[in-house]
Amino acid sequence: MFSSTIIPTINRATLSNAVGSVLDQSFTAADYEVIVVNDSGEPLPSMDWQHSQRVRVVDTNRRERSVARNTGAAIARGKYLHFLDDDDYLLPGALAAFWQLDQSGGGVWLYGSYQTINNDGDLVNEFHPGLSGDIFAILVAGESIPFQVSFLRAADFFTVGGFDCEPEIIGVEDRDLGRRLAVRGKIAYTPFVVAQIRIGEQGSTTNWTTIHDGDRWGREKALRMQHAFKYLHASASSAYWYGRVCRAYVASAGWNLKRGNLFTAVSRTTAALSFTGYRAFAPPFWRGLRTKVK
């Protein structure tokens, strides 16, 4: 089986559209499935898509989305895992685009361009990130790629432990997992617009007041990874990205110093200096250093 789309849900009215956007794909090159993880705490009402042979439903009873996603992944049969929210949509031709990307060499993480929409379904923006290859440094520096537009190779997902369910990480669990996946291999990109993502705080299950602190915890996890320093040097592809990583280390040093972690703060400062060197004479380095870590 090529892919398993896992949709955790709290039974939003948009759920049927999300499931339908996958089932309606005109893709015949390989098999695929949809796993709906009902985390609403109540039985789902009867819906037409529940009769599809491609769909399975499993209940997690209000265990939060990381548990729901890991549960769906545990029963998935696809080579790739796709995590789609119940208010987002896969666009026509997306599965074919991902299949072609896999046939062209694949990777631990496939992703495509995407659109953002508001609560009324109006188009807000369209993004063509174009990032590929080894992007660990880019992710640690604060950039991210939405999982709604990503196919993650299942074998690597399980190797790195799936989604972190710790309370500190909830809300930025995708960024955290992305950093752990990025050291497993190459990321492949297709310019095809594969999905629409609803944005905005209204109706969102994300606690937006904790996002900043959560991402700090996630970045600390990444910097503590074995061989993280080596991976960062290997994946910082230009003076600009060296500057961005340097800033991430400086931010970490300050964060740890405030918490009394003196040894870690000194270690982070030393690492930041190692990312400077002769690049201090390159304007792109300083442009990266001045870019605020998200």
C-alpha positions in Angstrom: 0.0 0.0 0.0 1.4 3.4 -1.0 -0.1 5.7 1.7 -2.2 6.0 4.8 -4.0 9.3 5.5 -4.6 9.6 9.2 -7.3 12.1 10.2 -7.7 12.8 13.9 -11.1 14.4 14.6 -13.2 16.0 17.3 -16.2 15.6 14.9 -16.0 18.9 13.2 -18.6 19.6 10.5 -15.7 19.7 8.0 -14.7 16.0 8.6 -16.7 14.6 5.7 -15.0 17.1 3.3 -11.6 16.2 4.6 -12.2 12.4 4.2 -13.8 12.9 0.8 -10.9 14.9 -0.4 -8.8 11.8 -0.1 -11.3 9.3 -1.3 -12.1 11.4 -4.4 -8.5 11.3 -5.6 -8.3 9.9 -9.2 -5.3 7.8 -8.3 -5.0 4.1 -9.5 -1.2 3.5 -9.5 -1.3 1.9 -6.0 -3.6 1.4 -3.1 -4.2 3.8 -0.3 -6.4 4.1 2.8 -7.9 6.6 5.2 -7.8 6.1 9.0 -10.2 8.4 10.9 -9.2 8.6 14.6 -12.2 9.7 16.6 -10.9 11.7 19.6 -14.2 13.5 20.3 -15.3 11.2 23.2 -18.6 10.5 21.5 -19.6 8.1 18.7 -19.4 9.7 15.2 -22.7 10.1 13.5 -23.4 8.0 10.4 -21.7 9.4 7.3 -21.5 8.1 3.7 -17.7 7.7 3.8 -17.9 5.2 6.6 -19.1 2.6 4.1 -15.9 2.9 2.0 -13.6 -0.1 2.0 -10.7 2.3 2.1 -11.7 3.8 5.5 -11.2 2.5 9.0 -12.3 4.3 12.2 -10.7 4.0 15.6 -11.5 5.7 18.9 -9.1 7.3 21.3 -11.6 9.1 23.6 -10.1 12.6 24.1 -6.5 11.7 24.4 -5.2 14.7 22.4 -4.0 14.8 18.8 -0.5 13.3 19.3 -1.9 10.2 20.9 -4.6 10.1 18.2 -2.1 10.4 15.4 0.2 7.8 16.9 -2.8 5.4 17.3 -3.7 5.8 13.6 -0.1 5.3 12.6 0.1 2.1 14.6 -2.6 0.4 12.5 -1.6 2.0 9.2 -0.4 -0.2 6.3 1.0 2.5 3.9 4.6 3.0 3.0 4.0 6.7 3.7 1.9 8.3 6.5 -0.1 11.4 5.8 -1.5 13.4 8.7 -4.5 15.5 7.6 -6.5 17.6 10.1 -10.3 17.3 9.9 -10.7 20.9 8.7 -8.1 20.7 5.9 -8.3 19.3 2.4 -6.2 17.3 0.0 -6.5 18.8 -3.5 -7.2 16.8 -6.7 -4.0 15.2 -8.1 -2.1 15.2 -4.8 -1.7 11.4 -4.5 -0.5 11.2 -8.1 2.0 14.0 -7.4 3.3 12.2 -4.3 3.5 8.9 -6.2 5.6 10.5 -8.9 7.9 12.1 -6.3 8.4 8.6 -4.7 9.1 7.0 -8.1 11.7 9.7 -8.7 13.7 8.7 -5.7 11.5 9.4 -2.8 12.8 10.3 0.7 12.0 10.1 4.3 9.7 13.0 3.8 7.8 14.1 0.7 5.9 17.4 0.6 4.4 19.8 -1.8 3.2 23.4 -2.3 0.0 24.4 -0.5 -2.7 27.0 -0.1 -4.0 28.6 3.1 -7.7 29.4 3.5 -9.8 31.2 6.1 -12.8 30.0 8.0 -15.1 31.0 5.0 -13.0 28.9 2.6 -11.5 32.0 0.9 -8.0 31.7 -0.4 -5.5 33.6 1.8 -2.1 32.7 0.3 -0.2 30.1 -1.7 3.2 28.8 -0.7 6.0 27.1 -2.8 8.7 26.5 -0.2 11.1 24.8 -2.6 13.2 23.3 0.3 14.7 19.9 -0.3 17.7 17.7 0.6 19.1 18.0 4.1 17.1 20.7 5.9 17.8 19.9 9.6 19.6 23.3 10.1 16.7 25.1 8.5 14.2 23.5 10.8 16.2 24.1 13.9 16.6 27.8 12.8 12.8 28.2 13.0 11.3 27.2 9.6 8.7 24.5 9.3 6.8 22.4 6.7 3.1 21.6 7.5 2.4 17.9 7.9 -0.9 18.3 6.1 1.1 18.6 2.9 3.6 15.9 3.7 4.0 12.2 3.3 6.3 10.7 6.0 8.0 7.4 5.4 6.4 5.1 8.0 9.6 3.2 8.8 11.4 6.4 9.7 8.4 7.7 11.6 8.5 4.7 13.9 12.3 4.7 14.2 12.3 8.2 15.7 9.4 7.4 18.0 6.4 9.2 16.3 4.8 12.2 17.9 5.9 13.3 21.3 3.0 13.3 23.7 4.6 15.3 26.5 2.5 18.4 27.5 5.4 20.8 26.8 5.4 19.8 23.1 1.7 19.7 22.4 0.9 22.4 19.8 4.3 22.2 18.2 4.5 18.4 17.9 4.8 18.5 14.1 7.9 20.8 14.3 9.4 18.5 16.9 8.9 15.4 14.8 10.1 17.1 11.7 13.5 17.9 13.2 13.9 14.3 14.3 12.9 13.0 10.9 15.2 15.4 9.1 18.4 13.7 10.3 17.1 10.4 8.9 17.6 11.3 5.3 16.6 13.6 2.4 13.4 15.6 2.0 11.9 15.7 -1.4 9.6 18.5 -2.8 7.1 18.8 -5.6 5.9 22.2 -6.7 2.4 20.7 -7.2 -0.2 22.3 -4.9 -1.3 19.3 -2.8 -3.5 20.7 -0.1 -5.5 23.5 1.5 -4.9 24.4 5.2 -7.3 26.3 7.2 -5.6 29.0 9.3 -6.8 31.2 12.2 -7.4 30.7 15.9 -11.2 30.5 15.6 -12.3 26.9 16.0 -8.7 25.7 16.4 -7.8 23.1 19.0 -4.3 24.6 19.3 -3.5 26.6 22.5 -1.9 29.5 20.8 -0.7 31.1 24.1 1.8 28.2 24.6 3.2 27.9 21.0 6.3 30.0 21.6 7.3 28.3 24.8 6.5 24.9 23.3 8.8 25.5 20.3 11.6 26.6 22.7 11.3 23.1 24.4 11.2 21.5 21.0 14.3 23.3 19.8 16.1 22.4 23.0 15.3 18.7 22.3 16.8 19.1 18.8 20.0 20.7 20.1 20.3 17.9 22.7 20.1 15.2 20.0 23.1 13.0 19.6 25.4 14.4 16.9 23.1 17.5 16.5 26.1 19.8 16.2 27.5 17.7 13.4 24.2 17.5 11.6 23.8 21.3 11.9 27.2 22.0 10.3 26.5 19.5 7.6 23.1 20.9 6.7 23.7 24.7 7.0 24.1 25.3 3.3 25.1 28.9 3.2 26.5 31.8 5.3 22.9 32.9 5.8 21.8 29.6 7.4 25.0 29.6 9.5 23.8 32.9 10.8 20.3 31.6 11.5 21.7 28.6 13.4 24.1 30.8 15.3 21.1 32.9 16.4 19.2 29.7 17.5 22.2 28.8 19.7 22.4 32.3 21.2 18.7 32.2 21.9 19.1 28.8 23.6 22.0 30.1 25.7 19.8 32.9 27.0 16.9 30.5 27.6 19.1 28.2 29.6 20.8 30.9 31.5 17.4 32.2 32.8 16.7 28.7 34.1 20.0 28.4 35.9 21.5 25.9 33.4 24.9 27.5 33.4 26.9 24.7 31.8 24.4 24.3 29.0 24.3 28.1 28.4 28.1 28.2 28.1 28.0 25.1 25.8 25.4 26.8 23.5 27.5 30.0 23.5 30.6 28.1 22.4 28.6 26.4 19.7 27.3 29.8 18.5 30.9 31.0 18.2 31.9 28.0 16.1 29.2 28.9 13.6 30.6 32.3 13.2 34.3 32.1 12.3 35.3 33.6 8.9 31.6 34.0 8.1 31.6 37.1 10.3 32.9 38.9 7.2 29.9 37.8 5.0 26.8 40.1 5.0 24.4 37.1 4.5 25.6 35.7 7.8 24.6 38.9 9.6 21.3 38.9 7.8 20.6 35.4 9.1 21.8 36.3 12.6 19.4 39.3 12.7 16.4 37.1 11.5 14.2 36.5 14.5 14.0 32.8 15.5 10.3 31.8 15.3 
